[in-house]
Amino acid sequence: MEVHWSKRAVIERDYWKSHDPKIYDKLYKLLRAIKENPYQGLGKPEPLKYDLSGYWSRRLTQQDRLVYRIKSSAIEVLSCKYHY
């Protein structure tokens, strides 16, 4: 399963890579878990509502979330920093 990153998500991913490698590693751990089962597993996955209907979130840190959706057998990452 491929991973497609939004422009915002690329900036946020690069931030984690340079500022907090542990969170960067956790981000990729969550992506591996999503590839195995998109809607269950690590990070307490939950479906989002309203404007983000169709997207799911997983806990990256206490305040940061990985927001993604599955589309055409690919993971589309919307963001990976902040809370929605």
Gaussian input, Z-matrix of N, CA and C with variables (Angstrom, degrees):
# hf/3-21g

backbone

0 1
 N
 C     1     B1
 C     2     B2     1     A1
 N     3     B3     2     A2     1     D1
 C     4     B4     3     A3     2     D2
 C     5     B5     4     A4     3     D3
 N     6     B6     5     A5     4     D4
 C     7     B7     6     A6     5     D5
 C     8     B8     7     A7     6     D6
 N     9     B9     8     A8     7     D7
 C    10    B10     9     A9     8     D8
 C    11    B11    10    A10     9     D9
 N    12    B12    11    A11    10    D10
 C    13    B13    12    A12    11    D11
 C    14    B14    13    A13    12    D12
 N    15    B15    14    A14    13    D13
 C    16    B16    15    A15    14    D14
 C    17    B17    16    A16    15    D15
 N    18    B18    17    A17    16    D16
 C    19    B19    18    A18    17    D17
 C    20    B20    19    A19    18    D18
 N    21    B21    20    A20    19    D19
 C    22    B22    21    A21    20    D20
 C    23    B23    22    A22    21    D21
 N    24    B24    23    A23    22    D22
 C    25    B25    24    A24    23    D23
 C    26    B26    25    A25    24    D24
 N    27    B27    26    A26    25    D25
 C    28    B28    27    A27    26    D26
 C    29    B29    28    A28    27    D27
 N    30    B30    29    A29    28    D28
 C    31    B31    30    A30    29    D29
 C    32    B32    31    A31    30    D30
 N    33    B33    32    A32    31    D31
 C    34    B34    33    A33    32    D32
 C    35    B35    34    A34    33    D33
 N    36    B36    35    A35    34    D34
 C    37    B37    36    A36    35    D35
 C    38    B38    37    A37    36    D36
 N    39    B39    38    A38    37    D37
 C    40    B40    39    A39    38    D38
 C    41    B41    40    A40    39    D39
 N    42    B42    41    A41    40    D40
 C    43    B43    42    A42    41    D41
 C    44    B44    43    A43    42    D42
 N    45    B45    44    A44    43    D43
 C    46    B46    45    A45    44    D44
 C    47    B47    46    A46    45    D45
 N    48    B48    47    A47    46    D46
 C    49    B49    48    A48    47    D47
 C    50    B50    49    A49    48    D48
 N    51    B51    50    A50    49    D49
 C    52    B52    51    A51    50    D50
 C    53    B53    52    A52    51    D51
 N    54    B54    53    A53    52    D52
 C    55    B55    54    A54    53    D53
 C    56    B56    55    A55    54    D54
 N    57    B57    56    A56    55    D55
 C    58    B58    57    A57    56    D56
 C    59    B59    58    A58    57    D57
 N    60    B60    59    A59    58    D58
 C    61    B61    60    A60    59    D59
 C    62    B62    61    A61    60    D60
 N    63    B63    62    A62    61    D61
 C    64    B64    63    A63    62    D62
 C    65    B65    64    A64    63    D63
 N    66    B66    65    A65    64    D64
 C    67    B67    66    A66    65    D65
 C    68    B68    67    A67    66    D66
 N    69    B69    68    A68    67    D67
 C    70    B70    69    A69    68    D68
 C    71    B71    70    A70    69    D69
 N    72    B72    71    A71    70    D70
 C    73    B73    72    A72    71    D71
 C    74    B74    73    A73    72    D72
 N    75    B75    74    A74    73    D73
 C    76    B76    75    A75    74    D74
 C    77    B77    76    A76    75    D75
 N    78    B78    77    A77    76    D76
 C    79    B79    78    A78    77    D77
 C    80    B80    79    A79    78    D78
 N    81    B81    80    A80    79    D79
 C    82    B82    81    A81    80    D80
 C    83    B83    82    A82    81    D81
 N    84    B84    83    A83    82    D82
 C    85    B85    84    A84    83    D83
 C    86    B86    85    A85    84    D84
 N    87    B87    86    A86    85    D85
 C    88    B88    87    A87    86    D86
 C    89    B89    88    A88    87    D87
 N    90    B90    89    A89    88    D88
 C    91    B91    90    A90    89    D89
 C    92    B92    91    A91    90    D90
 N    93    B93    92    A92    91    D91
 C    94    B94    93    A93    92    D92
 C    95    B95    94    A94    93    D93
 N    96    B96    95    A95    94    D94
 C    97    B97    96    A96    95    D95
 C    98    B98    97    A97    96    D96
 N    99    B99    98    A98    97    D97
 C   100   B100    99    A99    98    D98
 C   101   B101   100   A100    99    D99
 N   102   B102   101   A101   100   D100
 C   103   B103   102   A102   101   D101
 C   104   B104   103   A103   102   D102
 N   105   B105   104   A104   103   D103
 C   106   B106   105   A105   104   D104
 C   107   B107   106   A106   105   D105
 N   108   B108   107   A107   106   D106
 C   109   B109   108   A108   107   D107
 C   110   B110   109   A109   108   D108
 N   111   B111   110   A110   109   D109
 C   112   B112   111   A111   110   D110
 C   113   B113   112   A112   111   D111
 N   114   B114   113   A113   112   D112
 C   115   B115   114   A114   113   D113
 C   116   B116   115   A115   114   D114
 N   117   B117   116   A116   115   D115
 C   118   B118   117   A117   116   D116
 C   119   B119   118   A118   117   D117
 N   120   B120   119   A119   118   D118
 C   121   B121   120   A120   119   D119
 C   122   B122   121   A121   120   D120
 N   123   B123   122   A122   121   D121
 C   124   B124   123   A123   122   D122
 C   125   B125   124   A124   123   D123
 N   126   B126   125   A125   124   D124
 C   127   B127   126   A126   125   D125
 C   128   B128   127   A127   126   D126
 N   129   B129   128   A128   127   D127
 C   130   B130   129   A129   128   D128
 C   131   B131   130   A130   129   D129
 N   132   B132   131   A131   130   D130
 C   133   B133   132   A132   131   D131
 C   134   B134   133   A133   132   D132
 N   135   B135   134   A134   133   D133
 C   136   B136   135   A135   134   D134
 C   137   B137   136   A136   135   D135
 N   138   B138   137   A137   136   D136
 C   139   B139   138   A138   137   D137
 C   140   B140   139   A139   138   D138
 N   141   B141   140   A140   139   D139
 C   142   B142   141   A141   140   D140
 C   143   B143   142   A142   141   D141
 N   144   B144   143   A143   142   D142
 C   145   B145   144   A144   143   D143
 C   146   B146   145   A145   144   D144
 N   147   B147   146   A146   145   D145
 C   148   B148   147   A147   146   D146
 C   149   B149   148   A148   147   D147
 N   150   B150   149   A149   148   D148
 C   151   B151   150   A150   149   D149
 C   152   B152   151   A151   150   D150
 N   153   B153   152   A152   151   D151
 C   154   B154   153   A153   152   D152
 C   155   B155   154   A154   153   D153
 N   156   B156   155   A155   154   D154
 C   157   B157   156   A156   155   D155
 C   158   B158   157   A157   156   D156
 N   159   B159   158   A158   157   D157
 C   160   B160   159   A159   158   D158
 C   161   B161   160   A160   159   D159
 N   162   B162   161   A161   160   D160
 C   163   B163   162   A162   161   D161
 C   164   B164   163   A163   162   D162
 N   165   B165   164   A164   163   D163
 C   166   B166   165   A165   164   D164
 C   167   B167   166   A166   165   D165
 N   168   B168   167   A167   166   D166
 C   169   B169   168   A168   167   D167
 C   170   B170   169   A169   168   D168
 N   171   B171   170   A170   169   D169
 C   172   B172   171   A171   170   D170
 C   173   B173   172   A172   171   D171
 N   174   B174   173   A173   172   D172
 C   175   B175   174   A174   173   D173
 C   176   B176   175   A175   174   D174
 N   177   B177   176   A176   175   D175
 C   178   B178   177   A177   176   D176
 C   179   B179   178   A178   177   D177
 N   180   B180   179   A179   178   D178
 C   181   B181   180   A180   179   D179
 C   182   B182   181   A181   180   D180
 N   183   B183   182   A182   181   D181
 C   184   B184   183   A183   182   D182
 C   185   B185   184   A184   183   D183
 N   186   B186   185   A185   184   D184
 C   187   B187   186   A186   185   D185
 C   188   B188   187   A187   186   D186
 N   189   B189   188   A188   187   D187
 C   190   B190   189   A189   188   D188
 C   191   B191   190   A190   189   D189
 N   192   B192   191   A191   190   D190
 C   193   B193   192   A192   191   D191
 C   194   B194   193   A193   192   D192
 N   195   B195   194   A194   193   D193
 C   196   B196   195   A195   194   D194
 C   197   B197   196   A196   195   D195
 N   198   B198   197   A197   196   D196
 C   199   B199   198   A198   197   D197
 C   200   B200   199   A199   198   D198
 N   201   B201   200   A200   199   D199
 C   202   B202   201   A201   200   D200
 C   203   B203   202   A202   201   D201
 N   204   B204   203   A203   202   D202
 C   205   B205   204   A204   203   D203
 C   206   B206   205   A205   204   D204
 N   207   B207   206   A206   205   D205
 C   208   B208   207   A207   206   D206
 C   209   B209   208   A208   207   D207
 N   210   B210   209   A209   208   D208
 C   211   B211   210   A210   209   D209
 C   212   B212   211   A211   210   D210
 N   213   B213   212   A212   211   D211
 C   214   B214   213   A213   212   D212
 C   215   B215   214   A214   213   D213
 N   216   B216   215   A215   214   D214
 C   217   B217   216   A216   215   D215
 C   218   B218   217   A217   216   D216
 N   219   B219   218   A218   217   D217
 C   220   B220   219   A219   218   D218
 C   221   B221   220   A220   219   D219
 N   222   B222   221   A221   220   D220
 C   223   B223   222   A222   221   D221
 C   224   B224   223   A223   222   D222
 N   225   B225   224   A224   223   D223
 C   226   B226   225   A225   224   D224
 C   227   B227   226   A226   225   D225
 N   228   B228   227   A227   226   D226
 C   229   B229   228   A228   227   D227
 C   230   B230   229   A229   228   D228
 N   231   B231   230   A230   229   D229
 C   232   B232   231   A231   230   D230
 C   233   B233   232   A232   231   D231
 N   234   B234   233   A233   232   D232
 C   235   B235   234   A234   233   D233
 C   236   B236   235   A235   234   D234
 N   237   B237   236   A236   235   D235
 C   238   B238   237   A237   236   D236
 C   239   B239   238   A238   237   D237
 N   240   B240   239   A239   238   D238
 C   241   B241   240   A240   239   D239
 C   242   B242   241   A241   240   D240
 N   243   B243   242   A242   241   D241
 C   244   B244   243   A243   242   D242
 C   245   B245   244   A244   243   D243
 N   246   B246   245   A245   244   D244
 C   247   B247   246   A246   245   D245
 C   248   B248   247   A247   246   D246
 N   249   B249   248   A248   247   D247
 C   250   B250   249   A249   248   D248
 C   251   B251   250   A250   249   D249

   B1=1.4505
   B2=1.5301
   B3=1.3203
   B4=1.4625
   B5=1.5271
   B6=1.3268
   B7=1.4635
   B8=1.5232
   B9=1.3275
   B10=1.4620
   B11=1.5286
   B12=1.3263
   B13=1.4652
   B14=1.5266
   B15=1.3277
   B16=1.4653
   B17=1.5305
   B18=1.3294
   B19=1.4723
   B20=1.5246
   B21=1.3182
   B22=1.4670
   B23=1.5290
   B24=1.3282
   B25=1.4666
   B26=1.5289
   B27=1.3254
   B28=1.4709
   B29=1.5235
   B30=1.3215
   B31=1.4705
   B32=1.5249
   B33=1.3236
   B34=1.4642
   B35=1.5287
   B36=1.3317
   B37=1.4694
   B38=1.5299
   B39=1.3319
   B40=1.4656
   B41=1.5265
   B42=1.3330
   B43=1.4628
   B44=1.5253
   B45=1.3423
   B46=1.4676
   B47=1.5282
   B48=1.3125
   B49=1.4699
   B50=1.5247
   B51=1.3219
   B52=1.4647
   B53=1.5290
   B54=1.3365
   B55=1.4639
   B56=1.5203
   B57=1.3263
   B58=1.4646
   B59=1.5296
   B60=1.3265
   B61=1.4678
   B62=1.5286
   B63=1.3251
   B64=1.4712
   B65=1.5284
   B66=1.3195
   B67=1.4631
   B68=1.5277
   B69=1.3288
   B70=1.4694
   B71=1.5306
   B72=1.3265
   B73=1.4671
   B74=1.5265
   B75=1.3201
   B76=1.4647
   B77=1.5277
   B78=1.3223
   B79=1.4603
   B80=1.5263
   B81=1.3213
   B82=1.4624
   B83=1.5273
   B84=1.3097
   B85=1.4656
   B86=1.5318
   B87=1.3273
   B88=1.4638
   B89=1.5296
   B90=1.3284
   B91=1.4645
   B92=1.5282
   B93=1.3289
   B94=1.4727
   B95=1.5266
   B96=1.3277
   B97=1.4674
   B98=1.5305
   B99=1.3232
   B100=1.4633
   B101=1.5263
   B102=1.3254
   B103=1.4687
   B104=1.5247
   B105=1.3235
   B106=1.4635
   B107=1.5246
   B108=1.3248
   B109=1.4651
   B110=1.5295
   B111=1.3303
   B112=1.4649
   B113=1.5268
   B114=1.3303
   B115=1.4548
   B116=1.5232
   B117=1.3292
   B118=1.4591
   B119=1.5187
   B120=1.3382
   B121=1.4576
   B122=1.5100
   B123=1.3199
   B124=1.4626
   B125=1.5258
   B126=1.3123
   B127=1.4549
   B128=1.5156
   B129=1.3075
   B130=1.4720
   B131=1.5355
   B132=1.3250
   B133=1.4678
   B134=1.5237
   B135=1.3342
   B136=1.4603
   B137=1.5235
   B138=1.3357
   B139=1.4662
   B140=1.5246
   B141=1.3158
   B142=1.4620
   B143=1.5270
   B144=1.3207
   B145=1.4638
   B146=1.5238
   B147=1.3144
   B148=1.4588
   B149=1.5218
   B150=1.3305
   B151=1.4653
   B152=1.5250
   B153=1.3143
   B154=1.4654
   B155=1.5295
   B156=1.3040
   B157=1.4603
   B158=1.5314
   B159=1.3172
   B160=1.4647
   B161=1.5146
   B162=1.3243
   B163=1.4649
   B164=1.5233
   B165=1.3030
   B166=1.4613
   B167=1.5162
   B168=1.3258
   B169=1.4638
   B170=1.5159
   B171=1.3173
   B172=1.4601
   B173=1.5154
   B174=1.3148
   B175=1.4591
   B176=1.5313
   B177=1.3323
   B178=1.4559
   B179=1.5281
   B180=1.3259
   B181=1.4666
   B182=1.5274
   B183=1.3045
   B184=1.4638
   B185=1.5281
   B186=1.3435
   B187=1.4592
   B188=1.5246
   B189=1.3125
   B190=1.4647
   B191=1.5198
   B192=1.3388
   B193=1.4563
   B194=1.5249
   B195=1.3135
   B196=1.4559
   B197=1.5258
   B198=1.3308
   B199=1.4597
   B200=1.5261
   B201=1.3376
   B202=1.4585
   B203=1.5258
   B204=1.3256
   B205=1.4589
   B206=1.5252
   B207=1.3160
   B208=1.4554
   B209=1.5185
   B210=1.3314
   B211=1.4586
   B212=1.5225
   B213=1.3079
   B214=1.4708
   B215=1.5248
   B216=1.2922
   B217=1.4720
   B218=1.5336
   B219=1.3220
   B220=1.4641
   B221=1.5276
   B222=1.3234
   B223=1.4635
   B224=1.5267
   B225=1.3131
   B226=1.4625
   B227=1.5193
   B228=1.3250
   B229=1.4628
   B230=1.5222
   B231=1.3211
   B232=1.4604
   B233=1.5235
   B234=1.3417
   B235=1.4645
   B236=1.5218
   B237=1.3300
   B238=1.4685
   B239=1.5253
   B240=1.3158
   B241=1.4609
   B242=1.5246
   B243=1.2823
   B244=1.4642
   B245=1.5231
   B246=1.3042
   B247=1.4630
   B248=1.5164
   B249=1.3215
   B250=1.4656
   B251=1.5008
   A1=108.10
   A2=115.74
   A3=121.18
   A4=110.71
   A5=114.83
   A6=120.80
   A7=107.63
   A8=116.33
   A9=122.72
   A10=107.57
   A11=116.33
   A12=121.96
   A13=109.81
   A14=117.37
   A15=120.83
   A16=107.63
   A17=116.55
   A18=119.79
   A19=110.62
   A20=115.50
   A21=120.41
   A22=110.63
   A23=116.60
   A24=120.83
   A25=111.63
   A26=117.58
   A27=120.60
   A28=109.88
   A29=116.76
   A30=121.06
   A31=110.28
   A32=116.28
   A33=120.39
   A34=111.50
   A35=117.21
   A36=121.41
   A37=110.23
   A38=116.37
   A39=120.43
   A40=111.74
   A41=116.56
   A42=120.21
   A43=109.78
   A44=116.87
   A45=119.85
   A46=110.67
   A47=116.39
   A48=119.74
   A49=111.07
   A50=116.98
   A51=119.58
   A52=113.99
   A53=118.12
   A54=120.41
   A55=115.65
   A56=117.33
   A57=119.45
   A58=110.38
   A59=116.86
   A60=120.77
   A61=114.20
   A62=118.22
   A63=119.73
   A64=110.87
   A65=116.89
   A66=120.14
   A67=109.81
   A68=117.05
   A69=121.31
   A70=110.14
   A71=116.76
   A72=120.83
   A73=110.94
   A74=117.18
   A75=120.62
   A76=110.49
   A77=116.87
   A78=121.32
   A79=110.30
   A80=116.39
   A81=119.72
   A82=111.95
   A83=117.17
   A84=120.58
   A85=109.76
   A86=116.57
   A87=120.67
   A88=111.18
   A89=117.22
   A90=120.04
   A91=111.24
   A92=116.97
   A93=119.83
   A94=110.30
   A95=117.06
   A96=121.11
   A97=110.78
   A98=117.11
   A99=121.07
   A100=110.09
   A101=116.92
   A102=119.95
   A103=111.25
   A104=116.99
   A105=120.77
   A106=111.51
   A107=116.50
   A108=121.36
   A109=108.24
   A110=117.76
   A111=121.30
   A112=115.99
   A113=117.75
   A114=119.41
   A115=114.77
   A116=117.61
   A117=121.88
   A118=108.36
   A119=116.48
   A120=120.28
   A121=113.88
   A122=115.27
   A123=122.82
   A124=112.54
   A125=116.07
   A126=122.00
   A127=115.97
   A128=117.32
   A129=121.75
   A130=112.01
   A131=117.83
   A132=119.92
   A133=112.13
   A134=114.98
   A135=119.39
   A136=109.56
   A137=116.59
   A138=119.65
   A139=109.79
   A140=115.64
   A141=120.29
   A142=109.85
   A143=115.44
   A144=121.52
   A145=110.68
   A146=114.50
   A147=124.03
   A148=111.27
   A149=118.73
   A150=121.37
   A151=112.72
   A152=117.26
   A153=120.92
   A154=112.06
   A155=116.84
   A156=120.86
   A157=109.25
   A158=116.16
   A159=120.97
   A160=112.55
   A161=116.52
   A162=121.66
   A163=109.84
   A164=115.20
   A165=123.08
   A166=108.42
   A167=116.75
   A168=120.34
   A169=109.30
   A170=114.48
   A171=122.42
   A172=107.57
   A173=115.74
   A174=122.09
   A175=110.02
   A176=115.41
   A177=122.10
   A178=109.52
   A179=116.10
   A180=123.16
   A181=105.94
   A182=116.26
   A183=118.85
   A184=111.73
   A185=117.12
   A186=118.94
   A187=114.22
   A188=119.37
   A189=122.16
   A190=111.19
   A191=115.27
   A192=121.10
   A193=110.98
   A194=115.00
   A195=122.48
   A196=105.91
   A197=117.37
   A198=122.15
   A199=107.52
   A200=115.86
   A201=121.05
   A202=110.87
   A203=114.44
   A204=120.66
   A205=107.96
   A206=115.02
   A207=121.14
   A208=106.94
   A209=115.56
   A210=119.98
   A211=108.82
   A212=116.33
   A213=121.83
   A214=111.58
   A215=116.91
   A216=124.69
   A217=113.02
   A218=116.24
   A219=121.74
   A220=108.43
   A221=115.14
   A222=120.72
   A223=107.02
   A224=117.21
   A225=121.76
   A226=107.81
   A227=116.47
   A228=121.50
   A229=108.43
   A230=116.11
   A231=121.85
   A232=110.79
   A233=116.73
   A234=120.82
   A235=109.78
   A236=114.95
   A237=119.76
   A238=111.19
   A239=115.26
   A240=120.72
   A241=107.65
   A242=116.28
   A243=123.78
   A244=110.59
   A245=115.57
   A246=122.26
   A247=108.45
   A248=117.00
   A249=125.90
   A250=109.43
   D1=126.26
   D2=179.59
   D3=-78.43
   D4=158.52
   D5=175.33
   D6=-117.10
   D7=123.47
   D8=176.45
   D9=-109.17
   D10=129.22
   D11=-176.12
   D12=-107.97
   D13=134.56
   D14=171.00
   D15=-71.18
   D16=164.46
   D17=178.45
   D18=-58.55
   D19=-42.11
   D20=179.06
   D21=-61.98
   D22=-44.55
   D23=-177.89
   D24=-64.46
   D25=-34.70
   D26=177.89
   D27=-63.64
   D28=-44.32
   D29=178.76
   D30=-62.28
   D31=-44.01
   D32=-179.36
   D33=-67.78
   D34=-41.02
   D35=177.39
   D36=-59.90
   D37=-45.40
   D38=179.61
   D39=-65.41
   D40=-33.07
   D41=175.24
   D42=-60.49
   D43=-49.26
   D44=-179.30
   D45=-62.18
   D46=-38.26
   D47=-178.85
   D48=-61.14
   D49=-40.75
   D50=-176.49
   D51=-89.38
   D52=-25.13
   D53=-175.27
   D54=-104.88
   D55=-27.60
   D56=-178.32
   D57=-152.60
   D58=84.63
   D59=-177.23
   D60=-57.48
   D61=-28.66
   D62=178.76
   D63=-64.90
   D64=-41.78
   D65=178.45
   D66=-70.54
   D67=-37.00
   D68=175.59
   D69=-58.36
   D70=-44.52
   D71=177.62
   D72=-64.17
   D73=-39.73
   D74=179.21
   D75=-65.47
   D76=-36.56
   D77=177.09
   D78=-56.70
   D79=-47.11
   D80=-179.36
   D81=-72.37
   D82=-28.40
   D83=174.02
   D84=-64.90
   D85=-42.35
   D86=176.93
   D87=-64.25
   D88=-39.87
   D89=178.72
   D90=-63.47
   D91=-38.70
   D92=176.08
   D93=-63.64
   D94=-40.31
   D95=178.25
   D96=-64.89
   D97=-37.95
   D98=178.61
   D99=-64.68
   D100=-38.69
   D101=178.09
   D102=-61.87
   D103=-35.24
   D104=179.30
   D105=-74.83
   D106=-44.80
   D107=179.90
   D108=-153.07
   D109=103.39
   D110=-173.30
   D111=-61.83
   D112=-22.38
   D113=-170.50
   D114=-120.13
   D115=7.18
   D116=177.54
   D117=-144.39
   D118=160.34
   D119=173.76
   D120=118.15
   D121=-146.64
   D122=-175.11
   D123=-61.65
   D124=150.16
   D125=172.03
   D126=81.39
   D127=12.64
   D128=178.75
   D129=50.51
   D130=66.39
   D131=-178.72
   D132=-61.36
   D133=139.60
   D134=176.58
   D135=-145.89
   D136=140.56
   D137=177.71
   D138=-72.37
   D139=143.65
   D140=179.36
   D141=-95.04
   D142=161.87
   D143=-175.32
   D144=-121.30
   D145=174.70
   D146=172.90
   D147=61.01
   D148=-122.90
   D149=-176.11
   D150=-63.29
   D151=-25.21
   D152=-178.11
   D153=-104.45
   D154=22.17
   D155=177.59
   D156=-57.59
   D157=134.31
   D158=-176.07
   D159=99.93
   D160=-17.42
   D161=177.10
   D162=-97.16
   D163=158.82
   D164=176.28
   D165=-124.03
   D166=157.15
   D167=175.06
   D168=-127.24
   D169=151.19
   D170=172.69
   D171=-133.88
   D172=144.55
   D173=-177.34
   D174=-73.86
   D175=122.18
   D176=176.32
   D177=-96.97
   D178=-46.59
   D179=171.81
   D180=-136.94
   D181=-175.12
   D182=179.82
   D183=-59.24
   D184=-33.69
   D185=-178.48
   D186=-114.09
   D187=-12.35
   D188=-176.98
   D189=-103.57
   D190=143.05
   D191=-178.49
   D192=-127.68
   D193=147.76
   D194=169.23
   D195=-93.23
   D196=118.24
   D197=-179.13
   D198=-109.96
   D199=126.01
   D200=-173.52
   D201=-150.22
   D202=168.42
   D203=169.10
   D204=-145.44
   D205=159.49
   D206=177.31
   D207=-102.36
   D208=124.94
   D209=-178.65
   D210=-144.86
   D211=123.89
   D212=179.04
   D213=52.58
   D214=49.60
   D215=179.61
   D216=54.76
   D217=33.68
   D218=175.05
   D219=-134.23
   D220=153.07
   D221=175.09
   D222=-94.60
   D223=121.21
   D224=175.49
   D225=-102.64
   D226=113.59
   D227=-179.16
   D228=-92.85
   D229=120.17
   D230=179.03
   D231=-86.47
   D232=-44.14
   D233=179.39
   D234=-159.05
   D235=161.70
   D236=178.90
   D237=-145.00
   D238=25.33
   D239=177.04
   D240=-147.50
   D241=145.56
   D242=-178.01
   D243=75.35
   D244=-177.41
   D245=-175.13
   D246=-108.68
   D247=95.41
   D248=-177.21
   D249=59.62

